Amino acid sequence: MAITWRVALLTLAGVVPVVLRPAASTAAVWILLVTLLVLADVFLATKPTALQIGRKPLGGIRLGDSTTSELVVRSPARRIRALVRDAWQPTAGATGNRHRIRLGRGDSTRLRTPLRPRRRGDLRALGVTVRVYGPLGLGARQRTIPVEGSVRVLPAFESRKHLPSRLQRLRELDGRAAVRVRGQGTEFDSLREYVRGDDVRSIDWRTTARSRTVVVRTWQPERDRRVVLVLDTSRTSAARVEGAGGGVPRLDSAMDAGLLLAAIASRAGDRIDFVAGDLRVRSRVRLAGQRDVTQRLQEAMADLEPVIAEADWSTLAGAVAGLGRHRALVVLLTPLDPHAIEESLLPVLPVLTQHHRVVLASVRDPELEATAAARDTLEDVYAAAAAEQTLRRREHTAAMLRTLGVDIVDADAESLPPALADHYLQLKATGQL
């Protein structure tokens, strides 16, 4: 039950009879009359459950994009006047979700609520609250009706703006926009006539002997390689670093880098596998032969959140081994945190580097370098000393990883995706995959 502003006005109107007949009984009679009118109005109001309410299904959207939730409301009984609130959990970013409607018997209407989600994952509707007013507009019946609804919010993939330029470089590597060249670890492509400037070591003498011209072999970077993305969802991924849109979690930045690399590698003809976890494996997806690799990868990443626990790299390394023993490019999307790496990752690295090419992609916090450079006050000096010590430990850890054969890509949140993509293309160009 609910009352409207008209009840207050009707109560204030009782001042007139009280002035004409100043007695306590006059006020009591007036209040009783108002109460009876409100109760009668509520009794005559249509039950909210009499309305037929349905919701159109929502697809997935990227974080930062907007969508619209649409309700279809129908009145099968009689004319009604109502207020409908389409309630969503706060992170769904619902705005303008209160709708006033007037429906005749058998009429229906569509109510649209804009949504702009503020976090990843499945965001759900909390129900539809309906307040149906009585004929006098004094009281109303109110009830929250459960109407199923959800929107799946995928990672933002802000780095897709770098995709065209990297695909252009990939086409040049493949020879679709430039002459194919010979290099270590490349695959034979075709034969063509010799032109000045070609490497004489590429001359196919057997074919040349059967023809009247000199023929050379052309080569292309190897295809059908394996790329395994390993996403760390432990406590170190929960830290926020400065990015293009302000503070962003390290986990989201690592996802962005992984999505860009997967998009380029799939276009290059490589097979993509994905593993995410901390103490245990949270997600494992094999994307070999899939057309829309990026979409599938976003679906797998949507529900992942940082876990306040240390990463168990022996478990994650076991998950990588379970994907196959063939040589692969294993990309570890984890922060270059000295303590976490020395305690958990270092013991399993020899097993990984023995069978695979390993790259560690880390999101660097630019605030750390800014703190190390500040010297204005005594507090700044102490903070700078601590920041400098942290930077030195990071450099020492990175050097130790390089001696074990691990490539390090360490960049800020905005620069990491293109830097990792460039490193992959460099490995592709030099035939090191």
Disulfide bonds with the S-S distance in Angstrom:
none
